[in-house]
Amino acid sequence: MIDEAVLSVVQYAYEMGGFYTRSNFARGNAENVAAAALQGLLTTEVPREGYGSIWRPTPLGTDAIFVGSGTPSSLYTHGGLPDGFLSSLTERPQLAH
């Protein structure tokens, strides 16, 4: 079972489209961000580019949000990643600082 505080960090990343590694949110939640990353729920990896400075939920993290909330996972219902997931990795969204 995923700790509620860790899951809330993943959900924040999902709702905000990510957050900077040096943001006030990341600093204030450093232990939960680290735990989420160690559990494979958050990553800074950017496909075909390596690693960046934005924490984003992984497919496993997105799955944890929906399954943990009792909502059917978009990974199961759509047979792939949530709508807009990959485009959010390549675009520069307006992130919370």
RANORCOR-V232029 format. One record per residue. N is the residue number from 1. PSI is psi as a letter, one per 30 degrees, with the letter a starting at -180 (999 if undefined). OMEGA is omega in whole degrees, 0 to 359 (999 if undefined). Layout:
n->N psi->PSI omega->OMEGA
n->N psi->PSI omega->OMEGA
//
This chain:
n->1 psi->k omega->181
n->2 psi->k omega->178
n->3 psi->k omega->183
n->4 psi->e omega->181
n->5 psi->e omega->177
n->6 psi->e omega->180
n->7 psi->e omega->180
n->8 psi->e omega->176
n->9 psi->e omega->178
n->10 psi->e omega->179
n->11 psi->e omega->177
n->12 psi->e omega->179
n->13 psi->e omega->179
n->14 psi->e omega->183
n->15 psi->e omega->183
n->16 psi->f omega->183
n->17 psi->g omega->180
n->18 psi->l omega->175
n->19 psi->k omega->183
n->20 psi->k omega->181
n->21 psi->f omega->180
n->22 psi->g omega->180
n->23 psi->l omega->176
n->24 psi->e omega->178
n->25 psi->e omega->180
n->26 psi->e omega->179
n->27 psi->e omega->181
n->28 psi->f omega->181
n->29 psi->h omega->188
n->30 psi->e omega->182
n->31 psi->e omega->180
n->32 psi->e omega->175
n->33 psi->e omega->179
n->34 psi->e omega->180
n->35 psi->e omega->179
n->36 psi->e omega->179
n->37 psi->e omega->179
n->38 psi->f omega->179
n->39 psi->f omega->178
n->40 psi->g omega->182
n->41 psi->f omega->177
n->42 psi->l omega->176
n->43 psi->l omega->171
n->44 psi->g omega->182
n->45 psi->k omega->177
n->46 psi->k omega->182
n->47 psi->k omega->177
n->48 psi->g omega->181
n->49 psi->f omega->184
n->50 psi->b omega->183
n->51 psi->k omega->181
n->52 psi->a omega->183
n->53 psi->g omega->180
n->54 psi->k omega->174
n->55 psi->k omega->176
n->56 psi->l omega->177
n->57 psi->k omega->174
n->58 psi->l omega->173
n->59 psi->e omega->177
n->60 psi->e omega->178
n->61 psi->e omega->178
n->62 psi->e omega->178
n->63 psi->e omega->181
n->64 psi->e omega->179
n->65 psi->e omega->185
n->66 psi->e omega->179
n->67 psi->e omega->179
n->68 psi->f omega->181
n->69 psi->f omega->181
n->70 psi->g omega->178
n->71 psi->k omega->178
n->72 psi->k omega->182
n->73 psi->k omega->176
n->74 psi->f omega->178
n->75 psi->e omega->179
n->76 psi->e omega->186
n->77 psi->f omega->181
n->78 psi->f omega->179
n->79 psi->g omega->179
n->80 psi->a omega->181
n->81 psi->l omega->178
n->82 psi->l omega->179
n->83 psi->k omega->177
n->84 psi->f omega->184
n->85 psi->e omega->182
n->86 psi->e omega->179
n->87 psi->f omega->178
n->88 psi->f omega->178
n->89 psi->f omega->184
n->90 psi->f omega->179
n->91 psi->l omega->177
n->92 psi->j omega->180
n->93 psi->l omega->173
n->94 psi->j omega->186
n->95 psi->l omega->175
n->96 psi->k omega->179
n->97 psi->999 omega->999
//
